[in-house]
Amino acid sequence: MCVTCVKYCRGSLLERLANGGSLVVAEGYVFEFERRGYLQAGAFVPEVVIERPDLVKILHEEFVHAGSEVVLAFTYYGHREKLRLIGKEDQLETMNRRALTIAREVARATGTLFAGNICNSTVYRRDDEEIKAKVEDMFREQIEWAVDEGADFIVGETFGELGEAMLALESIKKYGKGVPAVITLASAGRDFTFDEVPFEDACRQLEESGAAVVGLNCGRGPKTILPLIKKVRASCKGPIACLPVPYSTNEDYPTMQSLTDKETGKPAFPYDLPGHTCTRTEIEEFAKSCQEIGVNYVGLCCGNASHYTRIVAEVYGRRPPASRFSPDMSKHFMYGDKSKFNQYHTEDMVKFTKAEK
Ligand SMILES: [Zn+2]
């Protein structure tokens, strides 16, 4: 029993990942709340934290129920620049502290880890010192609030440039009072960051600079992220992270932003992405591959939902509470164990679900 969380805490981030340990992590809050009608596609600012904190808490709880072992505070795009964009800069600290408080409550009640969250600033310029100072300041305030609210570690994610990822890491080291950093790069269409560094080299540099976990998230789907994460595994010594989007990307369309509608050819991002969602089997295969490769911090990003998180958790040997309701088609009256059902025409019923030829 842990005195801090007063529950069955299984140790810190570093303890849980030591000796090849793993963590299952649910992300995807922005897309999920957009889908539900509580924030707007485009700006993608987590306004739901202010307007319906009860719903944010419930989604955290639902993800933990499905197997997430990290509760990620919903502060993604809750930074100064994004709030300026929607004219709500005055709510910046309130939004951040409220998101952190909700995540902490759920994490402490469930023995999971509580993570703060920073991300790409959308304004970073590698050749502009003034802007870099501004970005560092944006990171600083979010990091300080996260530490003040008791975050166990901080996730810095979806960086397209190694320079910005490095600035995030350095900011966590400078202002984070020693909390570990998980830094993930957004894996775009090329195998290089926007500042022309192969992703595996970028991850190694982040690891050598002190990130506790490094890896890739967002952007690519399972099929196109796996070849890259294999290179990251070969290049890095410590724990690595892999959290793709659950969309069926392929060699020609390697990212969710490159996917197009099959009939019209129009970009599918973000409005028509549902037409490209992965099957559960694809997610299961993805999780198995991650296990074989040696991915320690595993999950899904934009487009994730609880049924996917449960699959990842189960492949990684967990049995979260939601596993009680994992599919059991033997109980189905048409497809199940015939001896259990008093249905005399099930073969016909199955046959008639298909087109008549
Ligand atoms: Zn994402």
Boltz pocket constraint, residues with backbone or C-beta under 6 A from the ligand:
constraints:
  - pocket:
      binder: B
      contacts: [[A, 28], [A, 217], [A, 218], [A, 219], [A, 245], [A, 301], [A, 302]]
      max_distance: 6.0
